[in-house]
Amino acid sequence: MCGRYSLALRPAQVRAYLEDDNMPVYEAPPDDGDHAPRQSYNFAPGYHGIVYRADVPDYGAGPHQHKHNEGDVEKEPAADTHSDEVQGEVRYKLQSMKWGLIPFWTKRNPDYGSMMKTINCRDDSLIENKGMWNTMKQKKRCIVVAQGFYEWLKKGKEKVPHYIKRKDGKLMCMAGLWDCVQYEGSEDKNYTFTVITTDSNKQLKFLHDRMPVIFNNGSEEIRTWLDPNRHTWSKELQSLLKPFEGELDIYPVSKEVGKVGNNSPTFIVPVASSENKSNIANFFAKGGTKANSKTATSPKTTKSDPVKKEKVKGEKPATQIKQEPGEDRKTIDHSGTEDNAPLPVPKQEDNDESKQGIKRELDDVPEDEPPKKVARTSASPVKSPSPQKPSRKTRSATSNNTASPSKFTKGSGSQKITNFFTK
């Protein structure tokens, strides 16, 4: 089964690759706009992909057949502009189509679940000339272009996605069928496709029992498969549907590819590759490499090499903190303690040296004049000065502050009380 593949190339790029492999393209969809196919590393059913096919009418190669129901086929005369046999050179084109084939007799747009049933077509279901694929296999064969596809390996309850691509790096040309349908009451044409699967080859057996039918680019098998003059099913066409005989690259990839809607170029990169950014082992390995390169190119100091906090008297303070040869020290920028602070910038002496806790001496004071004392500043809040005592005396709550009575002299205006009674 093929339920997810990769195609992150623009139509112009796909055209260039195919033409390099001797697969001419006479018409291609635009790279941008409403009718441009989708570009994704995680291509899911319902997306519009790129299909390579012969330039034939919408009813396919050969005579026009009108089908009322799935079982009834009624032949009608071929149109004047197309005969049963294509005359001259066959023209090929790239076309944008939706993944999940919808047969031409469908009257209404099917739901997503119904479309999922037709994203693949088994090769053994094409042997007999009956069933829903009968008209498409005869008249509407195509090549589905991809860069690679995904399969999931079951390990107990876990599913590990694997990416499969050609060993030579070329585009994958997968066998497919296409159709065109117009729903009732609508004039819009809807082009859809399916991918044909077959038994897995020896390389892919461990992963899944089915794989897409893959043709070699520019091979005779592709020309036979797309030949518009072959509008009846034959054993020759059936024999083309076989496992791929070339070499494949198969490796596990990120599990994020399992969710439809995710899209990243890392999806096609091996998990163990150094190029895979989602691999946590690579993340730490890159971090170690960067740290080693920084150590080799610009060694810095750490707290293992302490800075002197006191200086010898008479020695002039250094304006720079020099780095000794052979030192292998690092610095870490953070808001922690000063032990892990980075080295100061030599030009900013005042601010940086104070951060290192180095005591400074006054360089601009003359030698014969003693250094002036610098008042220390405290981090504690400054106390306001106590209020001045008033000039008058205040009374005490415990003492009247009186001395022993002094002797009064005569004539001072005061006399003994006994003198009063003697008079």
VOPAGU-2260 file (C-alpha; in pm, 1 decimal, decimal comma):
REM VOPAGU-2260
SITE   aa  ch    i         X         Y         Z
SITE  MET   A    0       0,0       0,0       0,0
SITE  CYS   A    1     108,0     356,5     -63,8
SITE  GLY   A    2     -75,9     599,4     161,1
SITE  ARG   A    3     170,1     886,5     182,2
SITE  TYR   A    4     448,6    1011,9     -43,5
SITE  SER   A    5     675,0    1312,0     -95,6
SITE  LEU   A    6     669,1    1568,1    -375,5
SITE  ALA   A    7     799,5    1912,0    -277,9
SITE  LEU   A    8     898,5    2020,7    -629,3
SITE  ARG   A    9     735,4    2279,2    -852,7
SITE  PRO   A   10     594,0    2163,7   -1188,9
SITE  ALA   A   11     877,1    2344,5   -1368,8
SITE  GLN   A   12    1132,2    2144,2   -1168,2
SITE  VAL   A   13     951,4    1816,4   -1234,7
SITE  ARG   A   14     941,1    1898,5   -1604,1
SITE  ALA   A   15    1315,5    1962,2   -1613,5
SITE  TYR   A   16    1395,8    1633,5   -1435,5
SITE  LEU   A   17    1171,7    1427,7   -1665,0
SITE  GLU   A   18    1303,8    1587,7   -1981,1
SITE  ASP   A   19    1657,4    1506,9   -1866,3
SITE  ASP   A   20    1544,6    1141,3   -1854,4
SITE  ASN   A   21    1410,1    1145,9   -2209,9
SITE  MET   A   22    1048,1    1200,3   -2105,7
SITE  PRO   A   23     922,8    1495,8   -2314,6
SITE  VAL   A   24     666,3    1734,8   -2165,6
SITE  TYR   A   25     458,7    1952,5   -2401,7
SITE  GLU   A   26     231,1    2100,7   -2137,6
SITE  ALA   A   27     258,2    2156,1   -1761,0
SITE  PRO   A   28      48,3    2324,3   -1490,5
SITE  PRO   A   29     158,5    2658,6   -1342,0
SITE  ASP   A   30     391,7    2671,3   -1044,3
SITE  ASP   A   31     159,8    2905,1    -852,9
SITE  GLY   A   32    -207,8    2990,3    -850,3
SITE  ASP   A   33    -538,9    2813,7    -802,7
SITE  HIS   A   34    -462,9    2536,7   -1050,2
SITE  ALA   A   35    -110,5    2466,1    -926,7
SITE  PRO   A   36     -46,9    2124,5    -767,0
SITE  ARG   A   37      51,3    2097,7    -405,1
SITE  GLN   A   38     415,1    2080,7    -294,4
SITE  SER   A   39     463,5    1878,9      23,3
SITE  TYR   A   40     707,8    1645,6     196,7
SITE  ASN   A   41     401,4    1479,4     347,4
SITE  PHE   A   42     168,8    1428,4      51,5
SITE  ALA   A   43    -163,4    1281,5     167,3
SITE  PRO   A   44    -480,0    1155,9      -7,0
SITE  GLY   A   45    -699,0    1444,1    -120,1
SITE  TYR   A   46    -401,9    1659,2    -223,2
SITE  HIS   A   47    -352,6    1766,1    -584,2
SITE  GLY   A   48     -40,1    1599,6    -722,1
SITE  ILE   A   49     140,7    1585,0   -1056,5
SITE  VAL   A   50      46,8    1319,3   -1311,4
SITE  TYR   A   51     231,3    1244,0   -1637,2
SITE  ARG   A   52      10,7    1109,9   -1917,6
SITE  ALA   A   53     -49,8    1106,5   -2291,2
SITE  ASP   A   54    -247,7    1399,9   -2426,3
SITE  VAL   A   55    -580,4    1227,0   -2493,5
SITE  PRO   A   56    -943,3    1344,2   -2449,0
SITE  ASP   A   57   -1111,7    1333,8   -2110,5
SITE  TYR   A   58   -1283,5    1005,9   -2201,8
SITE  GLY   A   59    -942,3     846,9   -2258,3
SITE  ALA   A   60    -764,7     682,6   -2548,9
SITE  GLY   A   61    -945,2     501,1   -2827,9
SITE  PRO   A   62   -1314,2     523,5   -2919,1
SITE  HIS   A   63   -1553,2     716,9   -2695,1
SITE  GLN   A   64   -1758,7     496,9   -2464,6
SITE  HIS   A   65   -2053,4     628,1   -2265,4
SITE  LYS   A   66   -2136,6     445,1   -1946,1
SITE  HIS   A   67   -2470,9     491,0   -1774,6
SITE  ASN   A   68   -2391,7     264,3   -1479,9
SITE  GLU   A   69   -2091,2      76,4   -1353,3
SITE  GLY   A   70   -2189,2    -239,1   -1542,3
SITE  ASP   A   71   -2327,5     -99,0   -1867,9
SITE  VAL   A   72   -2096,5      12,7   -2145,9
SITE  GLU   A   73   -2230,7     156,9   -2468,8
SITE  LYS   A   74   -2005,0     239,1   -2760,4
SITE  GLU   A   75   -2053,3     560,7   -2946,7
SITE  PRO   A   76   -1887,0     684,9   -3264,8
SITE  ALA   A   77   -1552,1     840,5   -3207,7
SITE  ALA   A   78   -1527,2    1217,1   -3228,0
SITE  ASP   A   79   -1413,2    1369,3   -3555,1
SITE  THR   A   80   -1100,4    1515,3   -3402,2
SITE  HIS   A   81    -979,3    1180,6   -3262,1
SITE  SER   A   82    -961,2     845,8   -3436,3
SITE  ASP   A   83    -904,8     507,0   -3281,0
SITE  GLU   A   84    -537,4     528,3   -3363,0
SITE  VAL   A   85    -325,8     829,6   -3266,2
SITE  GLN   A   86    -150,7     955,1   -3577,2
SITE  GLY   A   87     202,0    1094,3   -3563,3
SITE  GLU   A   88     400,3    1177,9   -3253,3
SITE  VAL   A   89     242,8    1114,7   -2913,1
SITE  ARG   A   90     234,6    1423,8   -2697,1
SITE  TYR   A   91     274,0    1395,5   -2320,3
SITE  LYS   A   92     180,3    1644,3   -2052,4
SITE  LEU   A   93     192,9    1703,6   -1680,2
SITE  GLN   A   94    -143,6    1760,9   -1514,9
SITE  SER   A   95    -261,9    1847,9   -1165,3
SITE  MET   A   96    -498,1    1581,3   -1027,6
SITE  LYS   A   97    -649,6    1492,6    -692,0
SITE  TRP   A   98    -529,4    1176,9    -519,0
SITE  GLY   A   99    -819,9     934,2    -470,0
SITE  LEU   A  100    -986,6     821,0    -793,0
SITE  ILE   A  101   -1352,6     911,6    -846,4
SITE  PRO   A  102   -1508,5     720,2   -1142,0
SITE  PHE   A  103   -1666,9     921,4   -1421,1
SITE  TRP   A  104   -2016,5     781,3   -1351,5
SITE  THR   A  105   -2024,9     929,6    -998,6
SITE  LYS   A  106   -2313,5    1177,0    -962,8
SITE  ARG   A  107   -2223,1    1346,5    -635,1
SITE  ASN   A  108   -1901,8    1438,9    -462,1
SITE  PRO   A  109   -1815,1    1140,6    -238,0
SITE  ASP   A  110   -1708,6    1176,8     123,3
SITE  TYR   A  111   -1348,5    1142,6     237,9
SITE  GLY   A  112   -1393,0     785,2     354,7
SITE  SER   A  113   -1512,1     671,3      12,1
SITE  MET   A  114   -1224,6     848,9    -158,2
SITE  MET   A  115    -972,5     677,5      71,2
SITE  LYS   A  116   -1081,1     341,2     -70,2
SITE  THR   A  117    -954,2     434,6    -417,0
SITE  ILE   A  118    -612,1     584,4    -341,0
SITE  ASN   A  119    -456,7     247,4    -438,6
SITE  CYS   A  120    -541,0     -17,1    -697,0
SITE  ARG   A  121    -407,9    -371,5    -661,5
SITE  ASP   A  122    -242,3    -514,7    -971,3
SITE  ASP   A  123    -422,8    -847,9    -933,6
SITE  SER   A  124    -759,5    -668,9    -949,1
SITE  LEU   A  125    -683,2    -571,5   -1309,9
SITE  ILE   A  126    -640,9    -922,1   -1447,1
SITE  GLU   A  127   -1005,6    -974,3   -1532,6
SITE  ASN   A  128   -1198,8    -734,0   -1752,8
SITE  LYS   A  129   -1456,3    -635,1   -1493,1
SITE  GLY   A  130   -1497,3    -414,1   -1194,2
SITE  MET   A  131   -1465,6     -39,9   -1144,7
SITE  TRP   A  132   -1113,7     -22,9   -1291,0
SITE  ASN   A  133   -1207,5    -181,0   -1623,1
SITE  THR   A  134   -1246,5     137,8   -1827,2
SITE  MET   A  135    -956,7     322,5   -1665,8
SITE  LYS   A  136    -701,4      43,3   -1714,1
SITE  GLN   A  137    -773,3      32,6   -2086,0
SITE  LYS   A  138    -802,8     400,0   -2173,7
SITE  LYS   A  139    -670,9     615,0   -1885,3
SITE  ARG   A  140    -328,4     501,8   -1770,9
SITE  CYS   A  141     -76,4     747,1   -1624,3
SITE  ILE   A  142     243,1     795,8   -1426,2
SITE  VAL   A  143     226,0     941,4   -1074,7
SITE  VAL   A  144     538,8    1147,6   -1005,0
SITE  ALA   A  145     696,7    1139,8    -657,5
SITE  GLN   A  146    1031,7    1183,8    -487,3
SITE  GLY   A  147     968,7     886,9    -259,7
SITE  PHE   A  148     701,8     730,4     -40,4
SITE  TYR   A  149     648,4     630,5     323,4
SITE  GLU   A  150     566,8     302,9     493,4
SITE  TRP   A  151     527,4     226,3     864,1
SITE  LEU   A  152     704,4     -63,0    1037,0
SITE  LYS   A  153     503,1    -219,1    1318,6
SITE  LYS   A  154     699,3    -288,6    1638,3
SITE  GLY   A  155     443,5    -410,9    1887,2
SITE  LYS   A  156     211,4    -117,7    1948,9
SITE  GLU   A  157     456,6     126,0    1794,7
SITE  LYS   A  158     470,5     224,9    1427,0
SITE  VAL   A  159     800,3     359,3    1294,0
SITE  PRO   A  160     778,4     555,4     965,2
SITE  HIS   A  161    1030,7     474,4     692,6
SITE  TYR   A  162    1109,7     669,6     377,9
SITE  ILE   A  163    1175,2     485,4      51,0
SITE  LYS   A  164    1343,6     648,4    -248,1
SITE  ARG   A  165    1549,0     547,8    -548,2
SITE  LYS   A  166    1914,9     479,5    -480,1
SITE  ASP   A  167    2018,5     693,6    -775,6
SITE  GLY   A  168    1818,0     992,0    -646,5
SITE  LYS   A  169    1591,5    1018,4    -951,2
SITE  LEU   A  170    1220,0    1085,9    -940,8
SITE  MET   A  171     986,7     790,8    -886,9
SITE  CYS   A  172     757,0     713,7   -1178,5
SITE  MET   A  173     474,6     510,4   -1026,1
SITE  ALA   A  174     210,1     338,7   -1237,6
SITE  GLY   A  175    -136,9     485,8   -1199,1
SITE  LEU   A  176    -484,4     530,9   -1342,2
SITE  TRP   A  177    -678,7     855,3   -1384,7
SITE  ASP   A  178   -1034,0     966,2   -1456,2
SITE  CYS   A  179   -1245,2    1277,6   -1512,8
SITE  VAL   A  180   -1590,3    1330,5   -1362,1
SITE  GLN   A  181   -1859,4    1599,6   -1374,6
SITE  TYR   A  182   -2113,1    1596,9   -1093,6
SITE  GLU   A  183   -2480,3    1658,2   -1155,3
SITE  GLY   A  184   -2561,2    2025,3   -1181,0
SITE  SER   A  185   -2197,8    2127,6   -1221,0
SITE  GLU   A  186   -1987,0    2215,7   -1521,8
SITE  ASP   A  187   -1655,4    2175,2   -1339,5
SITE  LYS   A  188   -1432,8    1886,0   -1441,1
SITE  ASN   A  189   -1265,8    1695,6   -1159,5
SITE  TYR   A  190    -950,9    1498,3   -1241,7
SITE  THR   A  191    -845,6    1226,4    -996,8
SITE  PHE   A  192    -591,2     941,2    -987,8
SITE  THR   A  193    -492,0     622,6    -806,9
SITE  VAL   A  194    -157,6     444,8    -753,4
SITE  ILE   A  195    -121,1      80,9    -862,5
SITE  THR   A  196      46,4    -150,1    -610,0
SITE  THR   A  197     209,6    -491,5    -642,3
SITE  ASP   A  198     406,9    -734,0    -425,7
SITE  SER   A  199     708,2    -588,7    -246,2
SITE  ASN   A  200    1057,4    -666,9    -368,5
SITE  LYS   A  201    1323,1    -826,7    -148,8
SITE  GLN   A  202    1442,1    -493,9      -9,0
SITE  LEU   A  203    1097,1    -390,9     108,2
SITE  LYS   A  204     961,6    -724,8     235,6
SITE  PHE   A  205    1061,7    -651,2     597,7
SITE  LEU   A  206     860,0    -330,5     593,1
SITE  HIS   A  207     541,0    -408,1     398,6
SITE  ASP   A  208     404,4    -676,6     168,8
SITE  ARG   A  209     289,2    -424,0     -93,7
SITE  MET   A  210     465,1    -147,6    -284,5
SITE  PRO   A  211     385,4      85,8    -577,6
SITE  VAL   A  212     466,8     -28,2    -928,5
SITE  ILE   A  213     777,4     174,4   -1019,7
SITE  PHE   A  214     904,9     215,0   -1374,9
SITE  ASN   A  215    1255,3     319,7   -1475,0
SITE  ASN   A  216    1253,2     679,3   -1598,5
SITE  GLY   A  217    1249,5     713,4   -1977,5
SITE  SER   A  218    1219,2     336,9   -2023,0
SITE  GLU   A  219    1032,4     145,8   -2290,0
SITE  GLU   A  220     794,8      21,2   -2020,0
SITE  ILE   A  221     671,3     378,1   -1963,7
SITE  ARG   A  222     609,5     435,5   -2335,5
SITE  THR   A  223     420,2     105,8   -2354,8
SITE  TRP   A  224     215,2     186,6   -2045,9
SITE  LEU   A  225     116,9     532,1   -2175,2
SITE  ASP   A  226      68,8     432,5   -2542,2
SITE  PRO   A  227    -272,3     575,6   -2643,7
SITE  ASN   A  228    -297,9     320,8   -2926,6
SITE  ARG   A  229    -322,0      45,1   -2666,9
SITE  HIS   A  230    -680,1     102,2   -2556,0
SITE  THR   A  231    -762,8    -258,6   -2473,2
SITE  TRP   A  232    -618,6    -449,0   -2179,2
SITE  SER   A  233    -361,1    -713,6   -2264,6
SITE  LYS   A  234    -120,8    -956,5   -2102,0
SITE  GLU   A  235     162,7    -729,7   -2212,0
SITE  LEU   A  236      25,0    -441,9   -2008,6
SITE  GLN   A  237     -44,5    -671,8   -1713,4
SITE  SER   A  238     313,0    -801,1   -1722,7
SITE  LEU   A  239     446,4    -449,2   -1665,3
SITE  LEU   A  240     297,5    -448,1   -1315,6
SITE  LYS   A  241     577,8    -610,4   -1117,1
SITE  PRO   A  242     807,0    -528,3    -820,7
SITE  PHE   A  243    1081,8    -274,0    -876,8
SITE  GLU   A  244    1411,0    -434,0    -981,0
SITE  GLY   A  245    1635,3    -136,7    -907,8
SITE  GLU   A  246    1798,3     -40,6    -578,4
SITE  LEU   A  247    1617,1     155,1    -310,1
SITE  ASP   A  248    1720,1     356,4      -6,8
SITE  ILE   A  249    1508,8     272,0     298,8
SITE  TYR   A  250    1555,2     435,8     639,1
SITE  PRO   A  251    1350,4     546,7     943,2
SITE  VAL   A  252    1239,2     909,5     961,9
SITE  SER   A  253    1064,7    1143,8    1203,6
SITE  LYS   A  254     736,0    1025,8    1355,6
SITE  GLU   A  255     588,8    1370,0    1291,1
SITE  VAL   A  256     522,4    1262,5     932,7
SITE  GLY   A  257     239,7    1045,9    1066,4
SITE  LYS   A  258      14,8    1347,1    1120,2
SITE  VAL   A  259    -151,9    1477,2     806,0
SITE  GLY   A  260     -85,1    1848,1     771,0
SITE  ASN   A  261     268,8    1838,7     906,6
SITE  ASN   A  262     526,0    1936,8     647,4
SITE  SER   A  263     903,0    1964,4     684,3
SITE  PRO   A  264    1212,2    1882,6     475,0
SITE  THR   A  265    1341,6    1683,1     773,2
SITE  PHE   A  266    1074,0    1420,5     700,7
SITE  ILE   A  267    1287,0    1271,9     422,9
SITE  VAL   A  268    1612,6    1291,6     622,9
SITE  PRO   A  269    1722,0     982,1     821,7
SITE  VAL   A  270    1663,3    1008,8    1194,5
SITE  ALA   A  271    2024,7     912,2    1266,3
SITE  SER   A  272    2162,8    1166,2    1017,0
SITE  SER   A  273    2361,0    1465,7    1141,7
SITE  GLU   A  274    2145,5    1683,2     914,1
SITE  ASN   A  275    1828,0    1595,9    1103,2
SITE  LYS   A  276    1754,6    1885,0    1341,2
SITE  SER   A  277    1476,5    1693,5    1515,8
SITE  ASN   A  278    1722,4    1432,1    1645,2
SITE  ILE   A  279    1794,4    1524,0    2008,4
SITE  ALA   A  280    2129,5    1341,8    1997,2
SITE  ASN   A  281    2240,8    1571,2    1715,2
SITE  PHE   A  282    2124,3    1871,0    1917,5
SITE  PHE   A  283    2357,6    1788,4    2206,5
SITE  ALA   A  284    2637,2    1685,9    1971,5
SITE  LYS   A  285    2621,3    2023,3    1799,4
SITE  GLY   A  286    2620,2    2198,5    2134,2
SITE  GLY   A  287    2934,4    2015,3    2237,3
SITE  THR   A  288    3103,5    2101,9    1910,1
SITE  LYS   A  289    3025,8    2470,1    1954,0
SITE  ALA   A  290    3154,5    2468,5    2310,0
SITE  ASN   A  291    3479,0    2303,8    2204,4
SITE  SER   A  292    3531,2    2549,1    1922,5
SITE  LYS   A  293    3475,9    2844,1    2156,5
SITE  THR   A  294    3726,7    2701,3    2402,9
SITE  ALA   A  295    3987,8    2656,9    2134,6
SITE  THR   A  296    3947,2    2998,8    1979,4
SITE  SER   A  297    3881,0    3229,7    2274,3
SITE  PRO   A  298    3973,3    3090,9    2617,0
SITE  LYS   A  299    3831,4    3288,4    2908,4
SITE  THR   A  300    3859,2    3286,1    3284,0
SITE  THR   A  301    3641,9    3107,9    3536,6
SITE  LYS   A  302    3630,7    3102,7    3912,7
SITE  SER   A  303    3883,4    2819,4    3911,5
SITE  ASP   A  304    4144,6    3092,2    3856,1
SITE  PRO   A  305    4062,9    3342,1    4135,7
SITE  VAL   A  306    4128,0    3713,0    4098,3
SITE  LYS   A  307    4340,0    3874,7    4367,7
SITE  LYS   A  308    4127,9    4088,8    4598,6
SITE  GLU   A  309    4409,8    4272,2    4778,9
SITE  LYS   A  310    4702,9    4459,0    4629,5
SITE  VAL   A  311    5052,2    4513,7    4768,3
SITE  LYS   A  312    5114,7    4865,9    4892,2
SITE  GLY   A  313    5312,0    5080,6    4654,7
SITE  GLU   A  314    5207,2    4877,4    4353,5
SITE  LYS   A  315    5012,5    5062,0    4087,1
SITE  PRO   A  316    4678,6    4911,4    4003,6
SITE  ALA   A  317    4651,1    4746,5    3662,5
SITE  THR   A  318    4420,0    4904,6    3412,1
SITE  GLN   A  319    4360,2    4572,5    3234,7
SITE  ILE   A  320    4310,5    4219,0    3346,8
SITE  LYS   A  321    4548,5    4028,1    3130,5
SITE  GLN   A  322    4504,7    3670,3    3024,6
SITE  GLU   A  323    4794,3    3438,0    3085,8
SITE  PRO   A  324    4908,5    3210,9    2800,6
SITE  GLY   A  325    4780,7    2855,1    2816,0
SITE  GLU   A  326    4470,6    2943,6    3010,7
SITE  ASP   A  327    4162,5    2742,4    2921,6
SITE  ARG   A  328    3881,9    2919,4    3095,6
SITE  LYS   A  329    3523,8    2997,3    3002,3
SITE  THR   A  330    3278,8    3264,8    3090,4
SITE  ILE   A  331    2907,2    3232,6    3140,7
SITE  ASP   A  332    2673,5    3525,7    3106,3
SITE  HIS   A  333    2400,1    3502,8    3366,9
SITE  SER   A  334    2255,1    3689,1    3661,7
SITE  GLY   A  335    2410,1    3472,1    3931,2
SITE  THR   A  336    2696,0    3542,4    4167,1
SITE  GLU   A  337    3008,2    3731,1    4071,1
SITE  ASP   A  338    3209,4    3409,8    4063,9
SITE  ASN   A  339    3059,2    3325,1    3724,5
SITE  ALA   A  340    3055,8    3675,4    3585,5
SITE  PRO   A  341    3237,5    3741,6    3257,1
SITE  LEU   A  342    3565,1    3930,0    3237,3
SITE  PRO   A  343    3530,8    4311,6    3237,3
SITE  VAL   A  344    3594,5    4523,6    2932,3
SITE  PRO   A  345    3931,1    4704,6    2985,1
SITE  LYS   A  346    3795,7    5049,7    2880,6
SITE  GLN   A  347    3526,0    5052,6    3146,1
SITE  GLU   A  348    3751,5    5052,4    3449,3
SITE  ASP   A  349    3529,1    5213,4    3711,1
SITE  ASN   A  350    3225,7    4998,3    3666,0
SITE  ASP   A  351    3385,7    4668,0    3577,4
SITE  GLU   A  352    3663,7    4656,0    3836,4
SITE  SER   A  353    3417,8    4727,3    4112,9
SITE  LYS   A  354    3217,8    4425,5    3995,4
SITE  GLN   A  355    3522,1    4203,2    4040,6
SITE  GLY   A  356    3565,2    4307,4    4406,7
SITE  ILE   A  357    3919,2    4449,2    4354,2
SITE  LYS   A  358    4023,3    4724,6    4595,7
SITE  ARG   A  359    4147,8    5033,5    4417,3
SITE  GLU   A  360    4406,5    5284,1    4525,4
SITE  LEU   A  361    4393,0    5654,0    4451,9
SITE  ASP   A  362    4614,2    5711,4    4150,8
SITE  ASP   A  363    4576,6    6090,3    4135,3
SITE  VAL   A  364    4679,9    6172,7    4499,0
SITE  PRO   A  365    5037,3    6305,2    4545,6
SITE  GLU   A  366    5276,8    6067,1    4721,8
SITE  ASP   A  367    5363,4    6312,9    5008,4
SITE  GLU   A  368    5000,6    6381,2    5093,4
SITE  PRO   A  369    4822,4    6110,8    5290,4
SITE  PRO   A  370    4513,5    5973,7    5129,9
SITE  LYS   A  371    4195,1    6131,5    5243,6
SITE  LYS   A  372    3944,6    5927,8    5427,8
SITE  VAL   A  373    3637,2    5843,7    5233,2
SITE  ALA   A  374    3321,0    5827,2    5429,7
SITE  ARG   A  375    3161,3    5488,3    5405,1
SITE  THR   A  376    2816,1    5466,7    5278,3
SITE  SER   A  377    2579,4    5224,5    5432,3
SITE  ALA   A  378    2306,2    5042,0    5257,0
SITE  SER   A  379    2084,5    5082,7    5564,1
SITE  PRO   A  380    1842,0    5374,2    5566,8
SITE  VAL   A  381    1985,4    5705,5    5700,5
SITE  LYS   A  382    1860,1    5810,9    6043,6
SITE  SER   A  383    1730,7    6161,7    6081,7
SITE  PRO   A  384    1924,6    6378,5    6337,6
SITE  SER   A  385    1779,4    6399,4    6688,9
SITE  PRO   A  386    1599,9    6724,6    6764,8
SITE  GLN   A  387    1793,7    6994,0    6958,7
SITE  LYS   A  388    1722,9    7037,2    7326,8
SITE  PRO   A  389    1538,4    7356,5    7412,9
SITE  SER   A  390    1738,7    7634,1    7593,4
SITE  ARG   A  391    1504,5    7648,7    7898,0
SITE  LYS   A  392    1512,2    7382,8    8161,4
SITE  THR   A  393    1249,1    7119,3    8165,5
SITE  ARG   A  394    1091,4    6961,0    8468,8
SITE  SER   A  395    1166,5    6611,1    8567,5
SITE  ALA   A  396     896,1    6365,5    8648,7
SITE  THR   A  397    1094,8    6228,1    8947,6
SITE  SER   A  398    1288,4    6529,7    9078,0
SITE  ASN   A  399    1223,4    6901,4    9117,7
SITE  ASN   A  400    1594,1    6974,2    9061,4
SITE  THR   A  401    1609,7    7202,5    9370,8
SITE  ALA   A  402    1919,4    7243,1    9584,3
SITE  SER   A  403    1932,9    7271,1    9961,8
SITE  PRO   A  404    1789,6    7603,6   10097,7
SITE  SER   A  405    2048,8    7877,1   10102,2
SITE  LYS   A  406    2099,3    8122,6   10388,4
SITE  PHE   A  407    1938,0    8458,2   10338,5
SITE  THR   A  408    2115,9    8775,3   10430,7
SITE  LYS   A  409    1955,0    9054,6   10617,6
SITE  GLY   A  410    1796,9    9314,8   10412,2
SITE  SER   A  411    1735,4    9083,5   10138,2
SITE  GLY   A  412    1358,8    9125,4   10188,9
SITE  SER   A  413    1305,2    8801,7   10378,2
SITE  GLN   A  414    1324,0    8732,8   10754,7
SITE  LYS   A  415    1271,2    8450,6   10996,0
SITE  ILE   A  416     914,9    8399,1   11107,4
SITE  THR   A  417    1014,5    8416,9   11480,2
SITE  ASN   A  418    1129,5    8767,7   11430,2
SITE  PHE   A  419     775,9    8857,4   11332,8
SITE  PHE   A  420     626,9    8753,0   11662,8
SITE  THR   A  421     894,4    8922,5   11879,3
SITE  LYS   A  422     809,8    9262,6   11748,2
